[in-house]
Amino acid sequence: MSIGSTEGVGYGVTGTASTGTTKATTSDDKNMFLELMVTQMKYQDPLNPTDSSQMLAQTAQFTSLEKLGSIADQNAMILSTQLAFGASSMIGQTVRWYDEKGVEQSGKVQGTTYLASGPVLSVDGQKVPITDVVSVGDAPTIQAPSTGGSGSTYVPPSGTPSTTT
């Protein structure tokens, strides 16, 4: 069984946290592992049986992998909760962010909404994802870097493109 690369973490607050895998995928992996193990035992040479210590090691490795998946889900939920508390603590604060054109915006946070993609702040009637916020409070104005004149999409200082529409 191969182990895939680290997956992204979803920031959903209203449901269970997601690490990019689904329960169906985990269940499918578990069933595939068990089917392979049973098939291996079924077709083993009776005169040269499979080493039981190897079978035990594989089972222990699979159990360990299941537990690590559970820990990843719990960590995603903790991150999601921290983002929710962070967003709610911004209510009444002045925040600054860059819009999709690269222009610095600022305003006072009136409330927050929790979506599957993460908390979205309501700032003076605009919806601003918490990941687009670059400062909170009365911080000095931040100068936006030039776009280079090529008409390319502006990338905020965080390195992720703006998700505001």
N, C-alpha and C positions, 0 to 999 in steps of 0.2 A: 504494500500500500504506500502510495506516495503522499507527501504532505505538501499542500500548495503554499504559495507565498502568503505573507501577512495581508489580510484584507482590510479595507477601509472600515471605519466605524461610523454607523449612522447615529445621528443625534436626536432621534425621536424621543419625546418626553411623555407623550400621551399613552404609549403602549410599551411593549418590552423593547429593550435596546437590541440593536442588530449589529452584528459584526461582519455582515456581508454573506454569511452562510444562512441557510434556512433549516428548519427542523426536518423537512423532507430530505434535504441533502445529507444531514447527519444520520438520519434513519437509513437512507440508502447506503451510505458508507458502512454503517454497522452491519446491515444485511449482507452486503457484498463480502465483508470480512468473514462473517460467519459461514457464508456459502463456500468461500475459498477454503476455509479451515476444514469444513466437513468433506469437501471434495478431496482435499489433500489426504485426509484420514481414510477416506473410502478407497482410494486408489494406491495407497502405499503398499510397498512390497512386504508381504507377511514375514519373509525371511530377513528383511532388513527394515524394521519399523522406524518411523520418524522418532528422533530423539525427543523424549517428553520434556526435557529442559528447554528445547527450542520452542515447543508449542506453548509452554508456560511463559516464556519470554515474550512471544508474540501477543499472547493474551494480556500480559501485564502492560506491554507497550500500547495496545489498543485502549485499555482502561485509562492509562495515563493521558493519552490523546483526548479521550472523552472529557476527562477532568479539566484539561487545559482549555478546551472549548467552553466549558462551563465558566471557568475563571474569566475568559475573554468576554463572555456575555455579561458577567457581573461588573467587570471593569467598564464596559460600554455603558451600562446603566448608571454607574457612579459618575462618569463623565457627563452623561445626559442630565443627571440631577444637578451637577455643579453648574452646567450651562444655564439651567432653568433658574437656579438661585441667583446666578450672576446677572441674568437678564432682569429678574424682578428687582434686584437691588439698584438697577439703573433708572427706575421710574423716578421722575422728577429731576434727573441729572441732565446736563447738557452733553451731547455726544457729537463727535465729528466723524465723517466718513467721506469717501470718494464715490461719486455717482458713476454711472457707466461711461460717461464722457471724460472722466478724470478730474472733474471739478470738485473741489472740497465743499462739502455741505455741513451744516451744523443745525442743531435744534434740540428742543427739550423733549425727553421721552415721556409720553403720556401713559403708555401701557405696553404689554407684551402679549404675543400669541405664541403658543407652542405647536409647531408643525413637525411632521416627520423629518424634515430636513434640518430642524433646529429652531431655536427661539427667533422670532421676528419682532423687532421693536416698532412701535407706532410712534413716529417722531414728526410732530407738527403735520399730521395727516399723511405722512409717507410711510411706507413699509420698508424697514431697513433690517436685513439679516444681521444677527449679532456678529457674524464672522466678518462683516464689512466695517465694523466700528474700529476706528484707529485711535481714538482718545475719548476719555470720559472726564467731565469737569471743565474748568476754565483753562485748558492747556493752550499754549501759544499756537498760532496758526501754523499748519504744516504745509510746506511748499511741495506741490505735486511735481514729480520729475517730468521732463518733456517727453512727448510721445514719439519724438524722432521725425515727425512730419510725414511718415510713410502711411498714415491712416490706419495703423494697426490698432488692435484692441488694447485699451489701457489696462495695465495690471497694477493693482494696489500694492503698497509696500509689503503686505503679507505674502505676496507671490501668487495669490489665487485671484483669478478674474472676478470681477464684480458679478453678483448674482441678482442684482436688482433689475427690475424691468421698467 
